[in-house]
């Protein structure tokens, strides 16, 4: 043993503990994927829950074909964008409106999930801008769950019936009518400005630091303190709710205690919807504020 080790007794203690550990053939245990009863959800379960909470549409069905689409280039871009549009013959819907045939796309990069015609799957879809199109998309491998022998994750081997019961449990209290009842303010408006500030403490100890100004278009429930209000999105990854400047949105809100003109989103990801999406029109219908039908030309 060196003189340096003797001069640092704390280092000596660490070396002795490590020696005892390796002598018994032990190593520090990895973070558990399966927690004991009463210890809360495991990491894998939290990931599965986040997949359900942040989806715009969850549907079970059979892949019924595909076609290629090309859309015009967006501003300042030279070329258009081509993507594969898949069709799903829907058997059941766990979240969002599902027509008999659901159209969606998926990323074409390496590692993206593949779909075979006739394959039965559960898809977790999110709205995505593809060129000038806006379409539901499987954003990652986690957005597809094969119903059959290729199942993976904590839901492996589960039947579609079990899965949909699980989804219903995760989504309990987050359907549009329930959120409408919980919210003290329901509005449509345009996201005006997004700021990050570490000087204000909102809902400590969370210390939320993102503040979004929303210029109101219509108040569907409650009373707004001004024509422009401040919305503070949640921090939790499974409920992260992006508010992008320039987009028109429907928001379910509740006033933050001690913050006279600041509001938080009720229902996390499900408390914010982009105007123009078919899912948003469905939400407005459910809460009794269906948009006026477009006038037909003569």
N, C-alpha and C positions, 0 to 999 in steps of 0.2 A: 504493500500500500504506500502511495507517495505521501510526502510531507504536505502537499497541497490538499489532499483529502482530509488529513488529520486537522489541518487548520480550518476546515469548513465542515463542522459537525452535521449541518443540515444535509450536505451532499452525502455524508457517510450514512445517514439514516435512509436516504432514498436508495442508495446502492444495496443496503442490507435488505430492504423490502423487495427490490427487484430480484435479488438473488433468491429470496424465499419463494417468490412467485414462480420463477423458472424452474426451481428445484422440484416443485410439485407438478410441473408440466401445465401450468395454468396460463391463461392470457386474458386480458381485459375483455369482458363480454361485449359483443356488438349491441347496438340499440335494438330492442326487441321489435319484431314485426307483429307479435301476438302478445298483448298485454293480459295480465291476470284480471279476473272479474273485479270491478270496482276501480280500476286504474284508468278508465277512460279509453277513448279510441286509440288504436295503434297508428303508427305512421302510415301504413298501407291503407287502413280504413279512412284516415283523414284525406288521403289522396283520392280515394273513391268517392267520398262525400263531396269534395271540391269539384270533381268531374260532374256530379249531378247538379250542384248548386249553380255552377257557372255556365251550364248549357242553356241555349235558347229553346231548343227542341230536343226531346228524347223520344225515339220511336223504335218499335220492333217491326221488322218486315223482311221481305225477300228482295234481293237485288234483281231488278227487272230490266236491265239494259243500260246503255250509255251512249252518248254522242259527244262530238267535239263542237265547241262554240268558240267563235272569235269575236271579240268586242273591240270597239273603237279605242284608239289611244286616249289616255287622259291628257289633261293640259300639260304642255311642255315636254311631252314624250313623243318620239317619232313613230314607234310601232305599236300596233294593237296587241292584245293579250289573248292567247288561246288557252282553253282549259277543258277538262273532261267533265261533262255534266252527267251524273249518275241518277238513275230512277229507282226508287224503293217502293214496292207495293206494300202499303202499311197494313199491319195486322192490329196494332195497338199503339196508343200514344200515352206517354207518361208525363209529358210536359210540353206546353205550347200547342198550337193548333196543328193538326196533321190531316192534310187532304188524303184521298185514297192513294194518290201517287205523290210521293215527296221527292223533290229534285234537290240535289246537293252536289258539291264538288269536294275534292280533297287535294292536299298539296302533292306536287309531283316530285318532290325531292327524295333522296335516298332515305330509307327508314320509314317512309310514309306507309300507312296501312293499304293493303290491296283488297280489292273487292272482286268476287267472281259472280257471274250471272247465276242465279238460282241459290246463292248463299243466303242463309238466314242470319240476320245480325240485329244487334241493338246499336243504334248510332246516337252519339252525343254531338249535336250540331250547334255552331255559333255563326252569327252573321258576319260575313267577310266582304270587303270591297275587292273585286277582281276587275281591274281596269275601270270601265264605266258601269259595270254590273255590280249589283249587291246580291249575294247568294249565300244560302246556308252552306256551311263547310265543316268537314271533319278536319280539325286543325292539327291533330297529332295522332300517333298510334293509340293513345288512350281514348280517342274518340270513337273507336270501333270495338265492339265486344261480340265475338263470334258465339252464336248459340249452337254448341256442339262440342266435339272433342278438343278444339283448339282454345278453349276458355283458359284464361290465366288470371292471376290476382286473387284477392280475397273472395271473389264471387265464383271461383272455379267450380264447375259441376252443378251450379244452381240452375233451376228451371226458370223460364221467363216469368212464370207466375210469382215465384219467390222474389225475382229481381224487381218486379213492379211493386210488390208489397214493400220492399226495401226502399225503393225510390219514394213511395208515398210517405214513408216514415221520415225520410230525410227532408222532404219538401213540406212537411206538415206546417200549416199556418202561413205558407208563402204563396198561396194561390191569389189571384188578383182581387177577388171579393174579400178575402181575409185581410189583405194588405190595405184595401180601401177603408175597412173598418178601423184598423189600427192607426192609420195615418191621420194626422191633424191637418195636413195641408197636401192636396193633390193638385198638381199644376202641369201645364205644358209651357214650354219656353225654349229659348235658344241659349246655348252655353256661350257666354260672352268672353270670359277671361278665367284663366287658371293660374294661381300663384302658389308658390311654396314659401312658407315663412316659419322660422323656428323661434320667433319672438312671442308668439301667442300659444298658450297652453289650452287645448280643447280636450275635454273629457280626460283629465289626468287619471291614472298614470300613462294613458296611451300616447298623449302628446301628439295628436294628429296635426300634421303640418301642411296639408294641401287644402286650399280654399278656392272654391269655384263660384264665380258670379254667373247667375242665370237670369236673363231678361225674360220676364213672364209674358206669355201670349194669352193664356186663359187660366182662370182658377176654377177647378172642378169641385173642390171641397175646401172648406175653411176660409180663413182670411189671411191674406198676405200683408206683411208690414210695409211693403214698398213694391214698386214695379220691377225692381231688381233685387234678388235675394242672394245670400251666401250659403252655399251647400258644402258640407264637409264630408267627403267620402270616407268609408271605413278603411282601416289599414289591413285587416286580416286578409291573407292571400285568397282564401276560399270565398270571400265576399268582396274582393276588390271590384270596384265599380268605376270603370273609366268614364270620365266626362270630358269630351273633346271639344275644344272651342270651335264654334261654327255649326255644330250639330243641333238639330231640333229634337227635344226629348219630352217624354212623359215621366214625371217623378212622383213617387209616394214619399212624403216627408213628415218629420216630427221635429218640433223645436228643441234645440239643445238647451238644457237647463242653464240658467245664468248667462246665456248668450242671446240677447234680445232679438237679433235679426239673423241668427245662424241656424241652419237646419241640418239634420242628418237624414240619410236615406233609410227608410223602413224596408226591411226585407233584403238588405244587401243587394246582390246582383239582380234579384227579381224586383227591386224597387225602382229600377231605371230602364226605360225602353226608348228606342229611337223612333221618332215619327217617320212613317213611310214603310216600316217593316210590316209584313203581314201579321207577325206575332203581336205587334203593338195594336193594330186594328182589332185583333181578337180580344186583347186586354180591355180596350175601350168599350167594346160591346159588352163584356162581362160586367163592367162596373156601371153600365147604363149611360155611356157617353159615346155611342157609336158615331164615327165621322159621317158627315153628310155625303150622300152619294154624289159622284161627279155628274154634272149635267151633260146630257147627251146632245150632240149636235143635231141640227135640223136635217 
